[in-house]
């Protein structure tokens, strides 16, 4: 078995006519036309999911913002043999019972990497060139010349060495940014970045960073990794970006760092609680860009997700290895 695929073996032998694909759905629901005549597609919501799980061969977590799978996964008895989530992260669905059983979990690796990388690059350029300041001065009809930052020659610490982190690093490299890529394990001889640092090296890298980009998976080991200590290590010129998961960041510590000007700016696309409440203090923090968990969502992304799932269903039906198999104990698809 490879890191990113696994053979379904005999489990895949029933992935033909008569199989049941259960979709935990939210509007707009996926179009799964290629499953017609091959499987019964049943839609569930958070209230009906638990009762339907024992009847399903495959579960598609289309609503990847829901915690219903984690709450409803059966500890014994019939259950889906394959779960696919239409997201890169799997933290919303993994629970002890699912981790312990033999159900295969796959994710949407390959869909969001470049859009997120482009989004991060856009944020870097926008902050370096003070686009927000230009828009505000335009609104005020004020002509005020300023000098802005040159992006080329700056240094970014990108935390997360999976496909999303690597795509971010590659895109910033094209802008002339020097990249320190941080992953779970140190690796040398990387063909693109030379060296991948382990997380133990992070504290030594932060004081030299112009940009700190969080693209790590949410696990027990990464939760809260960007707190007061991490922000204290960053230089005042540093700008912080989180496009991973909200709980990786102590939002109270970030607000304090921004209000006290201990870092220059930040951008959050993900939050501890989503959607962000209207009375959240984050809306009004100076030098903070807030976006509603949209960094990977480009026109047509839902159609791409549906096609990816159906491609993997073809493999499941034929008893072939599935793609993007998650190591459930690590919480992500391991890098090969």
Short mmCIF file of the C-alpha atoms (twelve columns), coordinates in Angstrom:
data_MODEL
# 
_entry.id   MODEL 
# 
loop_
_atom_site.group_PDB 
_atom_site.id 
_atom_site.type_symbol 
_atom_site.label_atom_id 
_atom_site.label_alt_id 
_atom_site.label_comp_id 
_atom_site.label_asym_id 
_atom_site.label_seq_id 
_atom_site.Cartn_x 
_atom_site.Cartn_y 
_atom_site.Cartn_z 
_atom_site.pdbx_PDB_model_num 
ATOM 1   C CA . UNK A 1   0.000   0.000  0.000   1 
ATOM 2   C CA . UNK A 2   1.363   3.419  -0.962  1 
ATOM 3   C CA . UNK A 3   0.985   6.584  1.044   1 
ATOM 4   C CA . UNK A 4   -1.693  8.060  -1.197  1 
ATOM 5   C CA . UNK A 5   -3.627  5.048  -2.491  1 
ATOM 6   C CA . UNK A 6   -5.037  1.843  -1.117  1 
ATOM 7   C CA . UNK A 7   -6.593  -1.176 -2.771  1 
ATOM 8   C CA . UNK A 8   -10.206 -1.750 -1.833  1 
ATOM 9   C CA . UNK A 9   -9.785  -5.465 -2.437  1 
ATOM 10  C CA . UNK A 10  -12.989 -7.369 -1.912  1 
ATOM 11  C CA . UNK A 11  -14.663 -4.253 -0.539  1 
ATOM 12  C CA . UNK A 12  -14.645 -2.789 -4.013  1 
ATOM 13  C CA . UNK A 13  -16.298 -5.855 -5.526  1 
ATOM 14  C CA . UNK A 14  -19.737 -4.598 -4.506  1 
ATOM 15  C CA . UNK A 15  -19.125 -1.066 -5.775  1 
ATOM 16  C CA . UNK A 16  -21.421 -1.642 -8.762  1 
ATOM 17  C CA . UNK A 17  -25.186 -1.664 -9.227  1 
ATOM 18  C CA . UNK A 18  -26.800 -2.073 -5.810  1 
ATOM 19  C CA . UNK A 19  -24.303 0.046  -3.909  1 
ATOM 20  C CA . UNK A 20  -25.544 2.954  -1.831  1 
ATOM 21  C CA . UNK A 21  -23.718 6.278  -1.872  1 
ATOM 22  C CA . UNK A 22  -24.798 8.489  1.016   1 
ATOM 23  C CA . UNK A 23  -24.165 12.211 0.585   1 
ATOM 24  C CA . UNK A 24  -24.018 14.531 3.567   1 
ATOM 25  C CA . UNK A 25  -25.191 17.474 1.569   1 
ATOM 26  C CA . UNK A 26  -25.612 21.202 1.573   1 
ATOM 27  C CA . UNK A 27  -26.872 23.416 -1.219  1 
ATOM 28  C CA . UNK A 28  -25.956 23.338 -4.010  1 
ATOM 29  C CA . UNK A 29  -25.901 19.529 -3.997  1 
ATOM 30  C CA . UNK A 30  -23.403 17.694 -6.213  1 
ATOM 31  C CA . UNK A 31  -24.351 16.401 -9.640  1 
ATOM 32  C CA . UNK A 32  -23.306 12.736 -9.691  1 
ATOM 33  C CA . UNK A 33  -24.637 11.782 -13.127 1 
ATOM 34  C CA . UNK A 34  -21.935 9.170  -13.712 1 
ATOM 35  C CA . UNK A 35  -23.306 7.085  -10.837 1 
ATOM 36  C CA . UNK A 36  -26.696 6.625  -12.559 1 
ATOM 37  C CA . UNK A 37  -27.486 2.928  -12.904 1 
ATOM 38  C CA . UNK A 38  -24.460 2.017  -10.834 1 
ATOM 39  C CA . UNK A 39  -25.381 3.135  -7.338  1 
ATOM 40  C CA . UNK A 40  -28.287 4.527  -5.388  1 
ATOM 41  C CA . UNK A 41  -27.519 8.071  -4.250  1 
ATOM 42  C CA . UNK A 42  -29.169 9.075  -0.979  1 
ATOM 43  C CA . UNK A 43  -28.910 12.546 0.520   1 
ATOM 44  C CA . UNK A 44  -28.717 13.180 4.256   1 
ATOM 45  C CA . UNK A 45  -28.579 16.201 6.512   1 
ATOM 46  C CA . UNK A 46  -27.211 16.501 10.033  1 
ATOM 47  C CA . UNK A 47  -30.468 15.189 11.540  1 
ATOM 48  C CA . UNK A 48  -30.843 12.099 9.310   1 
ATOM 49  C CA . UNK A 49  -27.197 11.115 8.907   1 
ATOM 50  C CA . UNK A 50  -26.910 8.793  11.916  1 
ATOM 51  C CA . UNK A 51  -29.883 6.699  10.862  1 
ATOM 52  C CA . UNK A 52  -28.648 6.338  7.290   1 
ATOM 53  C CA . UNK A 53  -24.975 5.562  7.917   1 
ATOM 54  C CA . UNK A 54  -25.530 1.805  8.511   1 
ATOM 55  C CA . UNK A 55  -27.236 1.526  5.104   1 
ATOM 56  C CA . UNK A 56  -24.428 3.064  3.043   1 
ATOM 57  C CA . UNK A 57  -21.448 1.540  1.273   1 
ATOM 58  C CA . UNK A 58  -19.860 4.919  0.548   1 
ATOM 59  C CA . UNK A 59  -20.201 8.278  2.289   1 
ATOM 60  C CA . UNK A 60  -19.489 11.541 0.482   1 
ATOM 61  C CA . UNK A 61  -18.988 14.406 2.929   1 
ATOM 62  C CA . UNK A 62  -20.099 17.133 0.547   1 
ATOM 63  C CA . UNK A 63  -20.849 19.472 3.439   1 
ATOM 64  C CA . UNK A 64  -17.303 19.527 4.757   1 
ATOM 65  C CA . UNK A 65  -18.114 22.242 7.305   1 
ATOM 66  C CA . UNK A 66  -20.308 19.862 9.303   1 
ATOM 67  C CA . UNK A 67  -19.275 17.964 12.439  1 
ATOM 68  C CA . UNK A 68  -22.142 15.484 11.981  1 
ATOM 69  C CA . UNK A 69  -19.947 12.587 10.839  1 
ATOM 70  C CA . UNK A 70  -17.763 12.878 13.903  1 
ATOM 71  C CA . UNK A 71  -20.858 12.913 16.119  1 
ATOM 72  C CA . UNK A 72  -22.744 10.159 14.310  1 
ATOM 73  C CA . UNK A 73  -20.137 7.594  13.275  1 
ATOM 74  C CA . UNK A 74  -21.231 4.153  14.583  1 
ATOM 75  C CA . UNK A 75  -18.910 2.456  17.032  1 
ATOM 76  C CA . UNK A 76  -19.997 -0.991 15.847  1 
ATOM 77  C CA . UNK A 77  -22.205 -2.651 13.265  1 
ATOM 78  C CA . UNK A 78  -22.642 -1.788 9.573   1 
ATOM 79  C CA . UNK A 79  -21.015 1.384  8.323   1 
ATOM 80  C CA . UNK A 80  -19.606 2.798  5.051   1 
ATOM 81  C CA . UNK A 81  -16.381 1.191  3.918   1 
ATOM 82  C CA . UNK A 82  -15.184 4.345  2.228   1 
ATOM 83  C CA . UNK A 83  -15.593 8.008  3.228   1 
ATOM 84  C CA . UNK A 84  -14.611 10.808 0.867   1 
ATOM 85  C CA . UNK A 85  -14.578 14.430 1.992   1 
ATOM 86  C CA . UNK A 86  -14.833 17.272 -0.505  1 
ATOM 87  C CA . UNK A 87  -12.128 19.180 1.361   1 
ATOM 88  C CA . UNK A 88  -8.402  19.025 1.937   1 
ATOM 89  C CA . UNK A 89  -8.706  18.888 5.734   1 
ATOM 90  C CA . UNK A 90  -10.277 15.912 7.502   1 
ATOM 91  C CA . UNK A 91  -10.407 17.296 11.053  1 
ATOM 92  C CA . UNK A 92  -14.180 17.847 10.900  1 
ATOM 93  C CA . UNK A 93  -14.929 14.154 10.406  1 
ATOM 94  C CA . UNK A 94  -12.230 12.122 12.143  1 
ATOM 95  C CA . UNK A 95  -13.305 10.621 15.464  1 
ATOM 96  C CA . UNK A 96  -11.816 7.763  17.521  1 
ATOM 97  C CA . UNK A 97  -14.258 5.187  16.136  1 
ATOM 98  C CA . UNK A 98  -13.540 6.130  12.511  1 
ATOM 99  C CA . UNK A 99  -9.797  6.245  13.100  1 
ATOM 100 C CA . UNK A 100 -9.864  2.794  14.713  1 
ATOM 101 C CA . UNK A 101 -11.959 0.926  12.138  1 
ATOM 102 C CA . UNK A 102 -10.996 -0.212 8.637   1 
ATOM 103 C CA . UNK A 103 -13.037 2.378  6.734   1 
ATOM 104 C CA . UNK A 104 -10.904 4.115  4.107   1 
ATOM 105 C CA . UNK A 105 -10.907 7.938  4.138   1 
ATOM 106 C CA . UNK A 106 -9.956  10.006 1.089   1 
ATOM 107 C CA . UNK A 107 -9.847  13.759 0.564   1 
ATOM 108 C CA . UNK A 108 -9.926  16.400 -2.168  1 
ATOM 109 C CA . UNK A 109 -6.189  16.731 -2.558  1 
ATOM 110 C CA . UNK A 110 -5.364  18.242 -5.937  1 
ATOM 111 C CA . UNK A 111 -8.317  20.639 -6.168  1 
ATOM 112 C CA . UNK A 112 -7.473  23.543 -3.882  1 
ATOM 113 C CA . UNK A 113 -3.683  23.829 -3.936  1 
ATOM 114 C CA . UNK A 114 -3.111  26.337 -6.734  1 
ATOM 115 C CA . UNK A 115 -6.157  28.527 -5.994  1 
ATOM 116 C CA . UNK A 116 -5.014  28.860 -2.376  1 
ATOM 117 C CA . UNK A 117 -1.459  29.600 -3.497  1 
ATOM 118 C CA . UNK A 118 -2.754  32.350 -5.789  1 
ATOM 119 C CA . UNK A 119 -4.845  33.755 -2.949  1 
ATOM 120 C CA . UNK A 120 -1.821  33.892 -0.640  1 
ATOM 121 C CA . UNK A 121 0.284   35.524 -3.340  1 
ATOM 122 C CA . UNK A 122 -2.474  38.093 -3.815  1 
ATOM 123 C CA . UNK A 123 -2.484  38.850 -0.099  1 
ATOM 124 C CA . UNK A 124 1.303   39.200 -0.049  1 
ATOM 125 C CA . UNK A 125 1.248   41.645 -2.945  1 
ATOM 126 C CA . UNK A 126 -1.741  43.554 -1.554  1 
ATOM 127 C CA . UNK A 127 -0.092  44.009 1.834   1 
ATOM 128 C CA . UNK A 128 3.334   44.831 0.396   1 
ATOM 129 C CA . UNK A 129 1.914   47.421 -1.983  1 
ATOM 130 C CA . UNK A 130 -0.609  48.822 0.531   1 
ATOM 131 C CA . UNK A 131 -3.615  48.358 -1.756  1 
ATOM 132 C CA . UNK A 132 -5.889  48.853 1.236   1 
ATOM 133 C CA . UNK A 133 -4.318  52.240 1.875   1 
ATOM 134 C CA . UNK A 134 -4.758  53.212 -1.773  1 
ATOM 135 C CA . UNK A 135 -8.427  52.241 -1.745  1 
ATOM 136 C CA . UNK A 136 -9.018  54.193 1.450   1 
ATOM 137 C CA . UNK A 137 -7.245  57.291 0.127   1 
ATOM 138 C CA . UNK A 138 -9.235  57.019 -3.105  1 
ATOM 139 C CA . UNK A 139 -12.452 56.889 -1.084  1 
ATOM 140 C CA . UNK A 140 -11.320 60.080 0.668   1 
ATOM 141 C CA . UNK A 141 -10.249 61.681 -2.659  1 
ATOM 142 C CA . UNK A 142 -6.784  62.272 -1.227  1 
ATOM 143 C CA . UNK A 143 -3.614  62.238 -3.333  1 
ATOM 144 C CA . UNK A 144 -0.845  61.016 -1.048  1 
ATOM 145 C CA . UNK A 145 2.303   59.484 -2.482  1 
ATOM 146 C CA . UNK A 146 3.828   56.590 -0.498  1 
ATOM 147 C CA . UNK A 147 6.670   54.142 -0.857  1 
ATOM 148 C CA . UNK A 148 5.804   50.450 -0.632  1 
ATOM 149 C CA . UNK A 149 7.642   47.213 -0.067  1 
ATOM 150 C CA . UNK A 150 9.482   45.246 -2.706  1 
ATOM 151 C CA . UNK A 151 8.347   41.604 -2.556  1 
ATOM 152 C CA . UNK A 152 11.383  40.077 -4.272  1 
ATOM 153 C CA . UNK A 153 14.124  39.390 -1.775  1 
ATOM 154 C CA . UNK A 154 11.816  39.027 1.222   1 
ATOM 155 C CA . UNK A 155 11.616  35.784 3.197   1 
ATOM 156 C CA . UNK A 156 8.549   33.653 3.888   1 
ATOM 157 C CA . UNK A 157 8.165   30.867 6.418   1 
ATOM 158 C CA . UNK A 158 5.497   28.514 5.064   1 
ATOM 159 C CA . UNK A 159 4.275   26.094 7.728   1 
ATOM 160 C CA . UNK A 160 2.857   22.947 6.159   1 
ATOM 161 C CA . UNK A 161 4.857   20.945 3.627   1 
ATOM 162 C CA . UNK A 162 1.931   19.146 1.998   1 
ATOM 163 C CA . UNK A 163 0.613   20.003 -1.475  1 
ATOM 164 C CA . UNK A 164 -0.979  23.294 -0.384  1 
ATOM 165 C CA . UNK A 165 2.133   24.514 1.426   1 
ATOM 166 C CA . UNK A 166 4.326   23.483 -1.489  1 
ATOM 167 C CA . UNK A 167 2.083   25.271 -4.000  1 
ATOM 168 C CA . UNK A 168 2.228   28.420 -1.856  1 
ATOM 169 C CA . UNK A 169 6.001   28.157 -1.663  1 
ATOM 170 C CA . UNK A 170 6.355   27.630 -5.420  1 
ATOM 171 C CA . UNK A 171 4.134   30.595 -6.235  1 
ATOM 172 C CA . UNK A 172 5.989   32.899 -3.858  1 
ATOM 173 C CA . UNK A 173 9.308   31.667 -5.254  1 
ATOM 174 C CA . UNK A 174 8.153   32.931 -8.642  1 
ATOM 175 C CA . UNK A 175 7.811   36.390 -7.060  1 
ATOM 176 C CA . UNK A 176 11.409  36.237 -5.842  1 
ATOM 177 C CA . UNK A 177 10.553  35.401 -2.230  1 
ATOM 178 C CA . UNK A 178 12.980  33.188 -0.329  1 
ATOM 179 C CA . UNK A 179 11.136  30.221 1.200   1 
ATOM 180 C CA . UNK A 180 11.638  28.321 4.436   1 
ATOM 181 C CA . UNK A 181 9.242   25.361 4.221   1 
ATOM 182 C CA . UNK A 182 8.332   23.691 7.516   1 
ATOM 183 C CA . UNK A 183 6.876   20.196 7.838   1 
ATOM 184 C CA . UNK A 184 6.510   17.445 10.395  1 
ATOM 185 C CA . UNK A 185 9.889   15.935 9.546   1 
ATOM 186 C CA . UNK A 186 13.133  17.444 8.303   1 
ATOM 187 C CA . UNK A 187 14.107  16.481 4.764   1 
ATOM 188 C CA . UNK A 188 17.165  17.470 2.780   1 
ATOM 189 C CA . UNK A 189 17.693  17.409 -0.949  1 
ATOM 190 C CA . UNK A 190 14.221  18.682 -1.775  1 
ATOM 191 C CA . UNK A 191 14.200  19.329 -5.547  1 
ATOM 192 C CA . UNK A 192 12.466  22.702 -5.210  1 
ATOM 193 C CA . UNK A 193 13.167  24.051 -1.735  1 
ATOM 194 C CA . UNK A 194 16.454  22.330 -0.941  1 
ATOM 195 C CA . UNK A 195 15.513  21.640 2.645   1 
ATOM 196 C CA . UNK A 196 12.263  21.111 4.501   1 
ATOM 197 C CA . UNK A 197 12.592  22.101 8.166   1 
ATOM 198 C CA . UNK A 198 10.881  20.208 10.949  1 
ATOM 199 C CA . UNK A 199 8.542   21.996 13.332  1 
ATOM 200 C CA . UNK A 200 11.274  22.085 15.958  1 
ATOM 201 C CA . UNK A 201 13.105  24.603 13.785  1 
ATOM 202 C CA . UNK A 202 10.157  27.000 13.589  1 
ATOM 203 C CA . UNK A 203 11.121  29.187 16.549  1 
ATOM 204 C CA . UNK A 204 14.506  29.778 14.971  1 
ATOM 205 C CA . UNK A 205 12.988  30.744 11.625  1 
ATOM 206 C CA . UNK A 206 10.279  33.147 12.797  1 
ATOM 207 C CA . UNK A 207 12.615  36.006 13.820  1 
ATOM 208 C CA . UNK A 208 13.854  36.248 10.217  1 
ATOM 209 C CA . UNK A 209 10.473  36.105 8.465   1 
ATOM 210 C CA . UNK A 210 8.832   38.879 6.486   1 
ATOM 211 C CA . UNK A 211 5.838   36.610 5.824   1 
ATOM 212 C CA . UNK A 212 4.548   33.711 7.907   1 
ATOM 213 C CA . UNK A 213 1.993   31.541 6.129   1 
ATOM 214 C CA . UNK A 214 0.076   28.830 7.979   1 
ATOM 215 C CA . UNK A 215 -0.942  25.949 5.690   1 
ATOM 216 C CA . UNK A 216 -0.639  23.076 8.160   1 
ATOM 217 C CA . UNK A 217 -3.269  20.397 8.858   1 
ATOM 218 C CA . UNK A 218 -5.179  20.655 12.113  1 
ATOM 219 C CA . UNK A 219 -4.029  17.880 14.424  1 
ATOM 220 C CA . UNK A 220 -3.520  17.489 18.156  1 
ATOM 221 C CA . UNK A 221 0.086   18.562 17.628  1 
ATOM 222 C CA . UNK A 222 -0.646  21.691 15.582  1 
ATOM 223 C CA . UNK A 223 -3.671  23.081 17.413  1 
ATOM 224 C CA . UNK A 224 -2.809  26.518 18.812  1 
ATOM 225 C CA . UNK A 225 0.701   26.477 17.352  1 
ATOM 226 C CA . UNK A 226 0.514   30.200 16.579  1 
ATOM 227 C CA . UNK A 227 0.025   31.794 19.952  1 
ATOM 228 C CA . UNK A 228 1.565   34.623 21.947  1 
ATOM 229 C CA . UNK A 229 4.981   32.949 21.958  1 
ATOM 230 C CA . UNK A 230 5.098   32.574 18.179  1 
ATOM 231 C CA . UNK A 231 3.951   36.151 17.540  1 
ATOM 232 C CA . UNK A 232 6.534   37.444 20.018  1 
ATOM 233 C CA . UNK A 233 9.272   35.794 17.974  1 
ATOM 234 C CA . UNK A 234 8.246   37.466 14.728  1 
ATOM 235 C CA . UNK A 235 9.870   40.791 13.803  1 
ATOM 236 C CA . UNK A 236 7.706   43.905 13.740  1 
ATOM 237 C CA . UNK A 237 7.799   43.891 9.933   1 
ATOM 238 C CA . UNK A 238 6.261   40.398 9.757   1 
ATOM 239 C CA . UNK A 239 2.886   39.757 8.189   1 
ATOM 240 C CA . UNK A 240 0.943   36.619 9.113   1 
ATOM 241 C CA . UNK A 241 -1.489  34.674 6.889   1 
ATOM 242 C CA . UNK A 242 -3.673  31.703 7.864   1 
ATOM 243 C CA . UNK A 243 -5.354  29.687 5.091   1 
ATOM 244 C CA . UNK A 244 -5.362  26.378 6.972   1 
ATOM 245 C CA . UNK A 245 -7.719  25.970 9.945   1 
ATOM 246 C CA . UNK A 246 -8.810  28.524 12.516  1 
ATOM 247 C CA . UNK A 247 -7.839  26.588 15.669  1 
ATOM 248 C CA . UNK A 248 -4.193  26.621 14.603  1 
ATOM 249 C CA . UNK A 249 -4.139  30.257 15.748  1 
ATOM 250 C CA . UNK A 250 -4.812  31.803 19.134  1 
ATOM 251 C CA . UNK A 251 -6.980  34.646 17.878  1 
ATOM 252 C CA . UNK A 252 -6.731  36.583 21.148  1 
ATOM 253 C CA . UNK A 253 -2.946  36.522 20.922  1 
ATOM 254 C CA . UNK A 254 -3.058  37.627 17.279  1 
ATOM 255 C CA . UNK A 255 -5.364  40.540 18.085  1 
ATOM 256 C CA . UNK A 256 -3.008  41.658 20.859  1 
ATOM 257 C CA . UNK A 257 0.013   41.411 18.555  1 
ATOM 258 C CA . UNK A 258 -1.720  43.573 15.941  1 
ATOM 259 C CA . UNK A 259 -3.133  46.159 18.337  1 
ATOM 260 C CA . UNK A 260 0.247   46.547 20.046  1 
ATOM 261 C CA . UNK A 261 2.005   46.711 16.637  1 
ATOM 262 C CA . UNK A 262 4.226   43.762 17.503  1 
ATOM 263 C CA . UNK A 263 3.643   42.495 13.950  1 
ATOM 264 C CA . UNK A 264 2.823   44.634 10.924  1 
ATOM 265 C CA . UNK A 265 -0.318  42.980 9.577   1 
ATOM 266 C CA . UNK A 266 -2.241  39.738 9.187   1 
ATOM 267 C CA . UNK A 267 -4.840  38.054 6.993   1 
ATOM 268 C CA . UNK A 268 -7.236  35.328 8.149   1 
ATOM 269 C CA . UNK A 269 -9.317  33.203 5.810   1 
ATOM 270 C CA . UNK A 270 -10.238 30.689 8.534   1 
ATOM 271 C CA . UNK A 271 -11.418 31.140 12.110  1 
ATOM 272 C CA . UNK A 272 -11.956 29.285 15.356  1 
ATOM 273 C CA . UNK A 273 -15.730 29.643 14.867  1 
ATOM 274 C CA . UNK A 274 -17.278 29.970 11.416  1 
ATOM 275 C CA . UNK A 275 -19.098 31.915 10.210  1 
ATOM 276 C CA . UNK A 276 -17.445 34.783 12.038  1 
ATOM 277 C CA . UNK A 277 -19.994 36.403 14.338  1 
ATOM 278 C CA . UNK A 278 -21.081 39.948 13.516  1 
ATOM 279 C CA . UNK A 279 -19.927 41.098 16.957  1 
ATOM 280 C CA . UNK A 280 -16.479 39.476 16.701  1 
ATOM 281 C CA . UNK A 281 -13.672 41.926 17.520  1 
ATOM 282 C CA . UNK A 282 -11.739 40.582 14.535  1 
ATOM 283 C CA . UNK A 283 -13.797 42.704 12.136  1 
ATOM 284 C CA . UNK A 284 -12.327 45.911 13.557  1 
ATOM 285 C CA . UNK A 285 -8.730  44.960 14.293  1 
ATOM 286 C CA . UNK A 286 -6.328  47.362 12.557  1 
ATOM 287 C CA . UNK A 287 -4.160  45.901 9.802   1 
ATOM 288 C CA . UNK A 288 -6.153  42.643 9.658   1 
ATOM 289 C CA . UNK A 289 -7.746  41.327 6.444   1 
ATOM 290 C CA . UNK A 290 -10.754 39.054 7.022   1 
ATOM 291 C CA . UNK A 291 -12.145 36.751 4.315   1 
ATOM 292 C CA . UNK A 292 -14.866 34.093 4.702   1 
ATOM 293 C CA . UNK A 293 -13.001 30.786 4.164   1 
ATOM 294 C CA . UNK A 294 -12.847 31.288 0.412   1 
ATOM 295 C CA . UNK A 295 -9.162  31.086 -0.503  1 
ATOM 296 C CA . UNK A 296 -9.554  27.812 -2.428  1 
ATOM 297 C CA . UNK A 297 -12.965 28.432 -3.948  1 
ATOM 298 C CA . UNK A 298 -12.789 29.448 -7.591  1 
ATOM 299 C CA . UNK A 299 -15.480 29.393 -10.268 1 
ATOM 300 C CA . UNK A 300 -16.424 25.785 -11.053 1 
ATOM 301 C CA . UNK A 301 -14.820 24.295 -7.940  1 
ATOM 302 C CA . UNK A 302 -17.891 22.267 -6.987  1 
ATOM 303 C CA . UNK A 303 -17.994 20.621 -10.400 1 
ATOM 304 C CA . UNK A 304 -14.320 19.701 -10.074 1 
ATOM 305 C CA . UNK A 305 -14.981 18.173 -6.638  1 
ATOM 306 C CA . UNK A 306 -17.873 16.101 -8.000  1 
ATOM 307 C CA . UNK A 307 -15.745 14.824 -10.890 1 
ATOM 308 C CA . UNK A 308 -12.917 13.926 -8.529  1 
ATOM 309 C CA . UNK A 309 -15.247 11.860 -6.355  1 
ATOM 310 C CA . UNK A 310 -16.737 10.080 -9.370  1 
ATOM 311 C CA . UNK A 311 -13.260 9.309  -10.717 1 
ATOM 312 C CA . UNK A 312 -12.409 7.690  -7.397  1 
ATOM 313 C CA . UNK A 313 -15.758 5.867  -7.394  1 
ATOM 314 C CA . UNK A 314 -14.765 4.310  -10.722 1 
ATOM 315 C CA . UNK A 315 -11.658 2.960  -9.018  1 
ATOM 316 C CA . UNK A 316 -13.662 1.733  -6.014  1 
ATOM 317 C CA . UNK A 317 -16.158 -0.032 -8.265  1 
ATOM 318 C CA . UNK A 318 -13.333 -1.784 -10.109 1 
ATOM 319 C CA . UNK A 319 -11.525 -2.810 -6.926  1 
ATOM 320 C CA . UNK A 320 -8.589  -0.565 -7.826  1 
ATOM 321 C CA . UNK A 321 -6.507  1.516  -5.403  1 
ATOM 322 C CA . UNK A 322 -8.208  4.713  -4.293  1 
ATOM 323 C CA . UNK A 323 -6.412  8.026  -4.637  1 
ATOM 324 C CA . UNK A 324 -5.754  10.525 -1.848  1 
ATOM 325 C CA . UNK A 325 -5.980  8.035  1.008   1 
ATOM 326 C CA . UNK A 326 -5.652  9.754  4.382   1 
ATOM 327 C CA . UNK A 327 -3.496  8.313  7.135   1 
ATOM 328 C CA . UNK A 328 -6.214  8.592  9.752   1 
ATOM 329 C CA . UNK A 329 -3.771  8.600  12.667  1 
ATOM 330 C CA . UNK A 330 -1.744  11.451 11.158  1 
ATOM 331 C CA . UNK A 331 -4.808  13.313 9.911   1 
ATOM 332 C CA . UNK A 332 -3.673  13.941 6.326   1 
ATOM 333 C CA . UNK A 333 -2.420  12.281 3.141   1 
ATOM 334 C CA . UNK A 334 1.286   11.612 3.730   1 
ATOM 335 C CA . UNK A 335 3.796   13.055 1.299   1 
ATOM 336 C CA . UNK A 336 5.366   10.268 -0.721  1 
# 
